[in-house]
Amino acid sequence: MNLKNGGSAFPNITPDMNVDGGPGMTLRDWFAGQVLALVLSQDGSRIAGKLAANAYEIADAMLTERAK
């Protein structure tokens, strides 16, 4: 696992358990997207640019906590 990005969140796995076509999105990307979706759903669309940056900061904090 890459501690900087959390490794693959959804790798493309074949039935014989091999990665096929790349590793998929990183866990960091998935965390950030989940945070952003939640905040935007609560009327955050006016400040979406700042929220995108904050979402990755929160995702980084989640990865740090997860590594403990």
N, C-alpha and C positions, 0 to 999 in steps of 0.2 A: 504494500500500500504506500502511496506517495502521501506523506504527511502534509505537504503543501496544498494538495487539492483533494485529498481523501480517497484517491483511486477512482475506479470506475463505479458509477452508481447503477448503470444498466448496461453491462457489456452484452454484446451479441454472442450468445452461447449456442453451439450446435448440439444435437442430441448426444453426441459422444463427448460433450463437455469441453470442446475447444472454442476459443474465441474466434469468431468469424466476422470479418469486415470491420474490425476496429473495436476499441474498448468502450465505445458509447460515451455519454456525457459523464463528467466527473461528479463526485458526490458534492463537491463545493458548488458547482453550477446548480445542482438540484436543490441544495439547501437555500441558496440565494434566490432561486426562482420561487420556492415555497414561501419564503419571507416576503418577497415582493408581491406575490399574488394576494397574500393576506392583507398587507398594508394597503394595496391599491383597492381591494374590495371594501375597505373602510374609508372611502372618499379620499384616497391619496393621489388621485390622478393629477391634481394641480401641481404636485411637486415630484413627478415621476423621475426626473433626472437625478435628483439628490437621493431619492429612495433607492435607485438602482445601485449607486455606490454604497449606500448604507447596507443594502441587502448582502453584498459581498463581505463587508466588515462583520456582519452578524454570522454569515456562513463560516468565516475564518475563526470566529470565537467558538462556534459550535464544534468545528474540527479540533481545535485546541482542547476543548473540554472533553471531547470524545476520546482523545489520545491519552488522557490521564488514567 
